[in-house]
Amino acid sequence: TIEKLPDKVILNIFSYLSHREICCLARVCKRWRQIAYDTRLWNYVSLRPEISGLHVNSLEMLLQLI
């Protein structure tokens, strides 16, 4: 099962996903949230929705991404 995969493997899988998808997966469980917040996944964040899938509607939301 997926619970048996090491965090390193899940992090690698997450690296192929859009930031929007990673944000959705962060809500699955505490473990995935911790992995989703790994700085290696957030080296580059595009605010263009057509690229990232993210829609930033407010300054507060933007600051949460930084």
C-alpha positions as CSV (number, residue, x, y, z in Angstrom):
1,T,0.0,0.0,0.0
2,I,1.0,3.6,-0.4
3,E,1.4,4.0,3.4
4,K,4.5,1.7,3.2
5,L,6.3,3.9,0.7
6,P,9.1,6.0,2.1
7,D,8.6,9.8,2.3
8,K,11.4,10.2,-0.2
9,V,9.5,8.2,-2.8
10,I,6.2,10.1,-2.3
11,L,8.2,13.4,-2.5
12,N,9.5,12.3,-5.9
13,I,6.0,11.4,-7.1
14,F,4.7,14.8,-5.9
15,S,7.5,16.6,-7.8
16,Y,5.8,15.6,-11.1
17,L,2.5,17.3,-10.1
18,S,1.3,20.9,-10.4
19,H,1.3,23.1,-7.4
20,R,-2.4,23.0,-7.4
21,E,-2.4,19.2,-7.2
22,I,0.2,19.3,-4.4
23,C,-2.1,21.7,-2.5
24,C,-5.0,19.3,-2.9
25,L,-2.9,16.3,-1.7
26,A,-1.7,18.3,1.3
27,R,-5.3,17.9,2.6
28,V,-5.3,14.1,2.5
29,C,-3.5,13.4,5.7
30,K,-0.8,14.9,8.1
31,R,2.0,12.9,6.5
32,W,1.2,14.1,3.0
33,R,0.8,17.6,4.3
34,Q,4.3,17.5,5.7
35,I,5.7,16.1,2.4
36,A,3.7,18.6,0.3
37,Y,5.3,21.5,2.3
38,D,8.8,20.3,1.6
39,T,10.8,23.3,0.2
40,R,12.2,21.2,-2.6
41,L,8.7,21.2,-4.2
42,W,8.4,25.0,-4.0
43,N,11.7,26.2,-5.5
44,Y,9.7,27.9,-8.3
45,V,6.1,29.0,-8.1
46,S,4.4,30.4,-11.2
47,L,1.4,32.6,-10.4
48,R,0.1,32.1,-14.0
49,P,-2.9,29.9,-13.5
50,E,-2.5,28.2,-16.9
51,I,0.9,27.0,-15.7
52,S,0.5,26.3,-12.0
53,G,-3.2,25.7,-11.8
54,L,-3.2,28.1,-8.8
55,H,-5.5,31.1,-8.7
56,V,-4.3,33.8,-6.3
57,N,-7.2,36.0,-5.3
58,S,-5.7,38.0,-2.5
59,L,-2.5,39.3,-1.0
60,E,-3.0,37.0,2.0
61,M,-3.1,34.0,-0.4
62,L,0.0,35.2,-2.2
63,L,1.8,35.5,1.2
64,Q,0.9,32.0,2.1
65,L,2.6,30.7,-1.0
66,I,5.8,32.5,-0.2
